[in-house]
């Protein structure tokens, strides 16, 4: 399960020292707003990310929570532990250690929200939600280490991701995976995905889950709409 080729190419550009791309991506990193407060640019609220606590979701012997940039090394170690088959399913290519290190390094600068399953201090599964240009469209990607499969982790991560997408105002989520990735296809169908086939790949389109009222995540993730900066300035 992986992001589109365009997304991966952008990450490679940043990882190889594309300062211009990195600068553009950094401008999209808006901070959360507290209930009833006006939106402010991140330069004005450098510590705002500490104002809204992220809840912890107990699961099995561990917990699911949002992975911040401080957990970059844990994310990198998680990717490095993936076996060759899982790497290919996740990235649709032979993902070398060098590629994975670069991917982890830039993942937190490309409008990506990462949910992580923690067990005994290590990340064993992740779900990534990356907003695209119009902010109503996003891509999703999932990765579960081999020994942590078949325990409902992917379903729990998908649920958290869809709720987060609704909080961001995302209207459509696309999941792009290899035609041989039956597990990902089954997961998408479990959430009423509309599956289409294109160039040997499977593209799943999902509508995010509805929420009756704004949640902690809608407040935390109300940071991907730059037009609000203009109205709040």
C-alpha positions, 0 to 999 in steps of 0.5 A: 500500500503506497502513495501515488508516484507523484507523492513519492517523487516529491518526497525523493526530491526533498530527500535529495536536497530539494530546498525549494520543494522543502520550503514549499512543503513547510509553508503548508504546516499550519498549527491547530486552533483551540475551540472558539479561537481565531486562526494564527500563522504558525510563526505566531503560535510556535507552541500551539501544538501543545495546546490540544492533547492527542487522545490515546486509543487502547488496542490490544497490548498497545495503543494507537495515537498520532505520531508527531515529528519527535517520533521520526526515528520510531517511524524510520525504524518501523519502516526499516523492519519491513520485510521485502514483500511488505516494502513492495506492497507499501511502496510498489517498488523495491524500497531500499534502506536509503529510500526508507530513511529519506521517506521517513525524514520528509514524511512530516513536511508533506502535509501528512498525518500519521497514526501509529500503533505503539507496543512496548515503545516501538511503532508496529503499524502506521496509517498515513493521510496526505492531503493533496492540492485542493485539500478536499482530496487525500491519499491514504497508506497503511503498513503493518509489520508481519507479526502484527497482522490479523489482529484488527490493527488495519481496521482500527487505523482505518477508522481513526484515519477516516475520522481524521479526514472528516475533521480536515474537511476531506471529501474523498480519500484515495487508496492506491495499491497493487492488484496483488495486495488482496489484504488492502483491497479487503480492508477498503471494501470493508469500509464501503470503498468503490474499487476501480482498476487502472494500469494494473493497480487498484484504486479505492475511493472512500467517503470519510466517516461522518461525525456528529460534532467537532472532535479533538481531531477536527480541532487539532487538524484544522491546519490544512486550509491556508485560506483561513489565514487570510480571513483571520489575519 
